Each structure stands twice: as structure tokens, then as C-alpha cells.
Amino acid sequence: MTARVALIGANGHGRWHRRQIAGLRAAGIVELVALVDVRPVEPGPDEAPYFIDHREMLREAEPDVVVICTPPHTHRPIATDALRAGADVLLEKPPVLSLAEHRALSEVLRETGRACQVGFQALGSAALRELRRSIAYGVVGTVTGVATFASWQRDDAYYQRSPWAGRRTVNGRPALDGALANPLAHAWMQCLAIMDGDKPVGVELERYRCRDIEVDDTACMRITLASGRPVVVAVTLCGEEKVEGEVVVHGTAGRGVLEYPTDRLRLPGDDGFRDVPGRTNLLENLIRHRADGTALIAPLACTEQFTAVLDVLNSAPEPVLLGGDTVVEEGDPPARTVTIKGVNTALRQTAEKLALLSELPVPWAVDPHYARLTATPENALQISEETVR
Ligand SMILES: NC(=O)c1ccc[n+]([C@@H]2O[C@H](COP(=O)([O-])OP(=O)(O)OC[C@H]3O[C@@H](n4cnc5c(N)ncnc54)[C@H](O)[C@@H]3O)[C@@H](O)[C@H]2O)c1
């Protein structure tokens, strides 16, 4: 049976979803029954009734599945409305911005019996599956830690793209549009997936910014897991040459490296990276789940650890402003770029050594903010202690 799909948030990244939906529609898997946006919908590969108000759409179009691609601070209320209207949901990442929101949405899922898949599309990659299988077969030996680093470049225009760009809060609610929580969230979600349920017990966090923004454009954090193993994350949007995003698995028998945006893999004994193409489409997976109970690739429940770390970002001090000789500015606004000198070498070293920037000879690095995470008697994660060292 064809699933009736609606998309809320049809511009921006919503255009990518419209192309995905068009492909599934051509294959007879979905029917697009509505597009919703508070702004006029830009031209795309589709035609469907257009709504401004998602509640009106839910009443009139009665979709089976709703894709939600609105700004993160709007996710929880819109997802709640869609689930209560009887739809299953594909919710863009970051699904919610705090553990309180995660618990509230999980409760709605229990209440309604509906499903929520989160848009961490790299979790559906064949390369990640092969890496996890190789780890299970002992190809890297015993895993002692995992790290990820990425070096991207964003100009001033990026921070003018929408009202929540570069903002810590919007209308008093967390927005958290930093490098860690938004564009590079996939990188450390891959790491948490590789560590397979090993819960975080501590987060050491260093955040930096090179512009007049409220969030990090450069950051390093070390998540310590219950087993004692670290997950080190080092990312920047003020990078030198582009590093797409490498996930480095440290093992007693060697290292496995996954370039997650391009699905390339290098295992011990390989001469170099090789392509491992193929991704399971998260919407198609959700539709199969509805039809025959196929397991979801990225259910909301598997993002609790990710969201626990967002709670730490929410309560951490403002990112440190870098300037002067540490950075190089090029061009004029809105195409101006800012680059941190030597940042690529520094980020790569954190991944090599499972170290924080502040533990390396990086002159601009500052002491980390530290948060301890514990489980409540109901086995839910919470921040139990925080200090700035
Ligand atoms: N999975 C990925 O790789 C990926 C990539 C980019 C963005 N995203 C995520 O997608 C989401 C949207 O990001 P974006 O960059 O497209 O944001 P955006 O602000 O550019 O676009 C969001 C769209 O939602 C619309 N909108 C806002 N509030 C609305 C409401 N209440 N009802 C209906 N429409 C509303 C806006 O008008 C806009 O057209 C975010 O959660 C973002 O993190 C995910």
C-alpha cells in the first residue's frame, strides 16, 4: 500500500526531502499529500496541496507519515501534533534540544503507539554497517576509543541564512545552531552508534567562535563512556583545506577509518580508502517499519545519548572568541571567510591522540567545561554535576 506522506518545512533542507519523496513516489512507495511552510514554497520536483498551518494540514490531508524539516526549536511541538494526529514521523536531526524534550516526545510515542525516525541519514550507510561488522569480527582488535574530526568552511552568509542561524536560543527556547549540534552532528552520532549503547558518563567540552555568533564554529569534546573508553570530537567551520569528516576507531590491532559523508572506509591492511556505496533511505525504512515491523535505523530512543550531550552544550559557558593573529580573514561580507591558522593539524592530532585541544600545544585552547552524566532510577540520563576546570 502506498503511504500518504506530508512534508512540514518545504524550503531549505526540505528541498532535499522533496527530491527523496519524488524518487519514492516514482517507485510507487509514497504519495505526496501536502507541503507545509510558513513561507511560500519554492519550486521543486513535486506538486501537492500547500498549507501554512501544520495543524490544518493534519486535519485535512490525514497523512500516514509526516516528514518534519523545520528549525530544531520547533521540532517537539510539531512532532507531538503529528503523532497525536495518528501519523508516524521522520524528524530531522537534531530531533530535540534537551533531555526534557526527549522524555516528553518519548512519552507521546508511548501514548500514541506511533513511530519516530530521526534524520541521521549516515546511520543508514553500508560503510558504517561494514565497519561495525568488521569491529564485531575483531578486525581492529579490542576497541579502545573512537574519534572524529572534520574541517569545513562557512562564510558570513551562512550565518544569515535563517533567523536561528548562529543562535543559542530563539524566543527563549534553545536553538543551538553550533558546529557540534547542527552541521557536524552526524560525525559524533556515528561514533556513539559504533560504541553501541556504551552510555556517556562525562563530557569535557571546549567551544570557540571566530564571529559575532552565540554558538561554536569550532569545538572539541571528549565524551567518556561507562566502559571508560573515550569518544573525541573535533570540528570546525573555520577550516583550512576541507576534511569531510573522518571517524577513527582505535583498536588494539589497528585502526578503522570511515569518511562518513562520502561512505569511504579504510580498515587495517587496506592500502587506502575504498568506496562502500549505498544508504538505506530513512523514509523508506520507516514505511517498511509500518508495513512489516522492519527495525527502524534511527529511532528516537537511540538519540538519547546524543541529546544528553546537547544538554551539556545548553548549560556550558559561551564559546571563547578567537581573533587577532590566530585567524585569517578573507573577502568581504557576505562572502567573507575566517580561517583558524593551523586548525587542521590540531584537529587531526586530537583524533590521533584521543586528546582535547587544551592537552596539545595549541596556543588558543582553553580549559574545558566538564559535566558528569548519571542515570536516574528510571534509567534516564541526566547531568549530575558541572564544573569549569
Ligand atoms: N540531515 C541533514 O543532513 C540535514 C541537513 C540540513 C539541515 N538539517 C536539519 O533540517 C532542519 C531544517 O533545517 P534548514 O536548514 O532547512 O532550516 P531553514 O530555516 O532554512 O528552513 C526550515 C523551513 O521550515 C520553515 N518553517 C519554520 N517554522 C515552520 C513552521 N512552524 N511550520 C512550517 N514551516 C516552518 C521555514 O520557513 C523554512 O522554509 C533542521 O533540523 C536542520 O538541522 C538536516
The ligand as an SDF file (V2000), in Angstrom:
LIG
                    3D

 44 48  0  0  0  0  0  0  0  0999 V2000
   20.0780   15.6050    7.8580 N   0  0  0  0  0  0  0  0  0  0  0  0
   20.8470   16.5560    7.3590 C   0  0  0  0  0  0  0  0  0  0  0  0
   21.9030   16.3090    6.7940 O   0  0  0  0  0  0  0  0  0  0  0  0
   20.4080   17.9920    7.4720 C   0  0  0  0  0  0  0  0  0  0  0  0
   20.9740   18.9730    6.6570 C   0  0  0  0  0  0  0  0  0  0  0  0
   20.4990   20.2930    6.7860 C   0  0  0  0  0  0  0  0  0  0  0  0
   19.5280   20.6050    7.7320 C   0  0  0  0  0  0  0  0  0  0  0  0
   19.0410   19.6030    8.5240 N   0  0  0  0  0  0  0  0  0  0  0  0
   18.0080   19.8760    9.5310 C   0  0  0  0  0  0  0  0  0  0  0  0
   16.7900   20.1980    8.8590 O   0  0  0  0  0  0  0  0  0  0  0  0
   16.0360   21.1170    9.6500 C   0  0  0  0  0  0  0  0  0  0  0  0
   15.7270   22.3750    8.8270 C   0  0  0  0  0  0  0  0  0  0  0  0
   16.9520   22.9960    8.5190 O   0  0  0  0  0  0  0  0  0  0  0  0
   17.0530   24.1110    7.3740 P   0  0  0  0  0  0  0  0  0  0  0  0
   18.4850   24.4260    7.2520 O   0  0  0  0  0  0  0  0  0  0  0  0
   16.3010   23.6720    6.1910 O   0  0  0  0  0  0  0  0  0  0  0  0
   16.2970   25.3220    8.0980 O   0  0  0  0  0  0  0  0  0  0  0  0
   15.6380   26.5930    7.4030 P   0  0  0  0  0  0  0  0  0  0  0  0
   15.3630   27.5560    8.4840 O   0  0  0  0  0  0  0  0  0  0  0  0
   16.4600   27.0190    6.2420 O   0  0  0  0  0  0  0  0  0  0  0  0
   14.3020   26.0080    6.7570 O   0  0  0  0  0  0  0  0  0  0  0  0
   13.2970   25.4810    7.5100 C   0  0  0  0  0  0  0  0  0  0  0  0
   11.9740   25.7020    6.7650 C   0  0  0  0  0  0  0  0  0  0  0  0
   10.9450   25.4840    7.7200 O   0  0  0  0  0  0  0  0  0  0  0  0
   10.0190   26.5500    7.6080 C   0  0  0  0  0  0  0  0  0  0  0  0
    9.3300   26.6810    8.8990 N   0  0  0  0  0  0  0  0  0  0  0  0
    9.7870   27.2590   10.0380 C   0  0  0  0  0  0  0  0  0  0  0  0
    8.8780   27.1270   11.0250 N   0  0  0  0  0  0  0  0  0  0  0  0
    7.8220   26.4640   10.4940 C   0  0  0  0  0  0  0  0  0  0  0  0
    6.5750   26.0290   10.9920 C   0  0  0  0  0  0  0  0  0  0  0  0
    6.2290   26.2500   12.2660 N   0  0  0  0  0  0  0  0  0  0  0  0
    5.7310   25.3800   10.1550 N   0  0  0  0  0  0  0  0  0  0  0  0
    6.0630   25.1700    8.8580 C   0  0  0  0  0  0  0  0  0  0  0  0
    7.2400   25.5530    8.3080 N   0  0  0  0  0  0  0  0  0  0  0  0
    8.1250   26.1860    9.1310 C   0  0  0  0  0  0  0  0  0  0  0  0
   10.8350   27.7590    7.2290 C   0  0  0  0  0  0  0  0  0  0  0  0
   10.0260   28.7630    6.6250 O   0  0  0  0  0  0  0  0  0  0  0  0
   11.8310   27.1390    6.2640 C   0  0  0  0  0  0  0  0  0  0  0  0
   11.3080   27.1300    4.9420 O   0  0  0  0  0  0  0  0  0  0  0  0
   16.8850   21.3790   10.8920 C   0  0  0  0  0  0  0  0  0  0  0  0
   16.5080   20.4940   11.9080 O   0  0  0  0  0  0  0  0  0  0  0  0
   18.2920   21.0690   10.4050 C   0  0  0  0  0  0  0  0  0  0  0  0
   19.1770   20.7260   11.4510 O   0  0  0  0  0  0  0  0  0  0  0  0
   19.4470   18.3170    8.4090 C   0  0  0  0  0  0  0  0  0  0  0  0
  1  2  1  0
  2  3  2  0
  2  4  1  0
  4  5  1  0
  4 44  2  0
  5  6  2  0
  6  7  1  0
  7  8  2  0
  8  9  1  0
  8 44  1  0
  9 10  1  0
  9 42  1  0
 10 11  1  0
 11 12  1  0
 11 40  1  0
 12 13  1  0
 13 14  1  0
 14 15  2  0
 14 16  1  0
 14 17  1  0
 17 18  1  0
 18 19  2  0
 18 20  1  0
 18 21  1  0
 21 22  1  0
 22 23  1  0
 23 24  1  0
 23 38  1  0
 24 25  1  0
 25 26  1  0
 25 36  1  0
 26 27  1  0
 26 35  1  0
 27 28  2  0
 28 29  1  0
 29 30  1  0
 29 35  2  0
 30 31  1  0
 30 32  2  0
 32 33  1  0
 33 34  2  0
 34 35  1  0
 36 37  1  0
 36 38  1  0
 38 39  1  0
 40 41  1  0
 40 42  1  0
 42 43  1  0
M  CHG  2   8   1  16  -1
M  END
$$$$
